[in-house]
């Protein structure tokens, strides 16, 4: 059981919850290469090799099936 965040009704058990992404944000990831040499503290040394840019989910709604159909129709139109 869960509460639909769109229509605010309680959905019964064994009903599928659908997550809809509402907002995303740009994320920059650092790519590191770990060397076999150890630093002074005994930890392996890391060297930054590249930077990658992608997106990640910032906000999502947990909705019931009927609300998911409505939101999908709004996004298409």
N, C-alpha and C positions, 0 to 999 in steps of 0.2 A: 504494500500500500504506500502511496505517496500522494502529495498534493501537487496538482498541476499549477505551474507558475504563471500560466496565461489566464486561465479561467478561474483559478483558485478553488477548484473542487477536489475532493478526495476521490482518488481513483482506487477501485477495488483491487483485491489481491489477484495475482497472475495476469495483470494487465501490463502490457509492454510500455516501458518508459522510453520516450524518444528525446534525445538531446539535440537541440538546434543551436548552432553557433550564431550568436548575435553580433559579436564584436571580436575583431582580431587586432593584433599589434605586430609591428616589425620587431624582430629579435636578431641580434648579432651574436653569433657563436664564435668562440675562439677555438681553433684546432691546435692541439699541442702534440709534440713528439717527445716521448720519454726516452732519455738516453740511458745506457747501461751504467754510466758513471754515477757514483753517489756523491752528494754534496757533503758539506761539513757536518750536517745534522744526521746524515745517514739516509736521507730520503733521496730517491732518484731525481735527477735534474730534469726539468721540463723546458722545452724550447718552443716558443710560439711559431708555428709554421704558416698558418693562413687564417683568414677570417671569412666566415660564411654568413650570409644573411638569409633569413627565412621568416615565416610567420608563426605565431602561436595564438592559441585561443585565449582571449581576454575575458569573455563573458559568454555563457551559454544558458539556455532555458531548458528546464526539464518539463516536458509537456505531454499531454495525453494524445492519442491517435487523432481525435477529431480536431484538436487545436493545431496539430502538426499539419494536417491537410489544409487548414485555413491559412497558416503561415506560408506554406509552400505555394499556395495559389496567389498570395500577395506578392511573393518574391518574383514569380513568373510575370505577373502583370506589370 
